[in-house]
Amino acid sequence: MDAKGAAKTIRLIRNQARMARRDIPHAVLLTRTSAAVASRAIRNVREQLDQAGIPVFETSIVERAAYRDILDYGGLLGDLDRTQVSNLDKAVANAQAFVAEVVARLKAARAASEVH
């Protein structure tokens, strides 16, 4: 279901880019992935996205209690109590890796736009 919604959104981005006559940088973020192993379904989705030439973040957001707690109670990762949330350090590291990748992609897009 999420993959179908993503496909519609990517088509919309590509149509808007064509109409604007400029590239609109974008990438797919895989979320709620397993920390232990990549499921066959996730590997299949990733393979299909790669074959379609759709950029995908290397970092995925792993299914963690800390993220569920943020959705349930609000706040930020830094607001959570380490004694009440399992693997908070891993959730923080996951979020930091994602942020680093977003910043790198934004810098690359900016550099590419300055060349043109």
C-alpha positions as CSV (number, residue, x, y, z in Angstrom):
1,M,0.0,0.0,0.0
2,D,2.7,2.5,0.9
3,A,4.7,1.6,-2.2
4,K,1.6,2.4,-4.4
5,G,1.3,5.8,-2.6
6,A,5.0,6.4,-3.1
7,A,4.7,5.6,-6.8
8,K,1.9,8.1,-7.2
9,T,3.9,10.8,-5.4
10,I,7.0,10.1,-7.6
11,R,4.9,10.5,-10.7
12,L,3.6,13.8,-9.4
13,I,7.1,15.0,-8.7
14,R,8.3,14.0,-12.2
15,N,5.3,15.7,-13.8
16,Q,5.9,18.9,-11.9
17,A,9.6,18.8,-12.8
18,R,8.7,18.4,-16.5
19,M,6.3,21.4,-16.3
20,A,8.8,23.5,-14.4
21,R,11.6,22.4,-16.8
22,R,13.9,21.8,-13.9
23,D,15.0,18.8,-11.8
24,I,13.2,18.4,-8.4
25,P,15.6,16.4,-6.2
26,H,13.8,13.6,-4.3
27,A,14.4,10.2,-2.7
28,V,12.4,7.5,-1.0
29,L,12.9,6.9,2.7
30,L,12.2,3.4,3.9
31,T,10.6,3.4,7.3
32,R,9.7,0.8,10.0
33,T,12.4,-1.5,8.8
34,S,13.8,-4.3,11.0
35,A,17.0,-3.6,12.9
36,A,17.9,-7.3,12.7
37,V,17.4,-8.3,9.1
38,A,16.1,-6.9,5.8
39,S,12.9,-8.7,5.0
40,R,12.3,-10.2,1.7
41,A,9.5,-7.6,1.1
42,I,11.9,-4.7,1.8
43,R,14.6,-6.2,-0.4
44,N,12.0,-6.6,-3.2
45,V,10.8,-3.0,-2.8
46,R,14.4,-1.7,-2.8
47,E,15.2,-3.7,-5.9
48,Q,12.2,-2.4,-7.8
49,L,13.0,1.2,-6.8
50,D,16.6,0.7,-7.9
51,Q,15.5,-0.8,-11.3
52,A,13.1,2.1,-11.8
53,G,16.0,4.6,-11.2
54,I,14.3,6.0,-8.2
55,P,16.7,7.3,-5.6
56,V,16.5,5.7,-2.2
57,F,18.1,6.8,1.0
58,E,20.8,4.4,2.2
59,T,19.7,5.0,5.7
60,S,16.2,3.7,6.7
61,I,14.3,4.5,9.8
62,V,14.3,1.4,11.9
63,E,11.3,0.2,13.9
64,R,12.2,1.3,17.4
65,A,10.3,1.9,20.7
66,A,11.7,5.4,20.8
67,Y,10.0,6.5,17.6
68,R,6.7,4.9,18.8
69,D,7.0,6.8,22.0
70,I,7.5,10.1,20.2
71,L,4.3,9.5,18.2
72,D,2.4,8.4,21.3
73,Y,3.6,11.1,23.7
74,G,5.1,13.8,21.6
75,G,8.5,15.5,22.1
76,L,11.9,14.7,20.7
77,L,14.3,11.8,21.0
78,G,16.3,13.9,23.4
79,D,13.3,14.3,25.6
80,L,12.8,10.6,26.2
81,D,13.9,9.0,29.5
82,R,16.7,6.5,28.8
83,T,15.6,4.4,31.7
84,Q,12.1,3.9,30.2
85,V,12.9,3.5,26.5
86,S,14.8,0.6,25.1
87,N,17.7,1.1,22.6
88,L,17.3,4.9,22.7
89,D,21.0,5.3,21.8
90,K,20.4,3.2,18.6
91,A,17.4,5.3,17.7
92,V,19.4,8.5,18.2
93,A,22.3,7.1,16.0
94,N,19.7,6.1,13.4
95,A,18.2,9.6,13.3
96,Q,21.7,11.2,13.1
97,A,22.6,8.9,10.2
98,F,19.4,10.0,8.4
99,V,20.0,13.7,9.1
100,A,23.6,13.4,7.8
101,E,22.4,11.8,4.6
102,V,19.7,14.4,4.1
103,V,22.3,17.2,4.6
104,A,24.7,15.5,2.1
105,R,21.9,15.2,-0.5
106,L,20.9,18.8,0.0
107,K,24.5,20.0,-0.5
108,A,24.8,17.8,-3.6
109,A,21.6,19.2,-5.0
110,R,22.7,22.8,-4.3
111,A,26.1,22.2,-5.9
112,A,24.4,20.7,-9.0
113,S,22.1,23.7,-9.3
114,E,25.0,26.1,-9.1
115,V,26.7,24.3,-12.0
116,H,23.6,24.8,-14.2
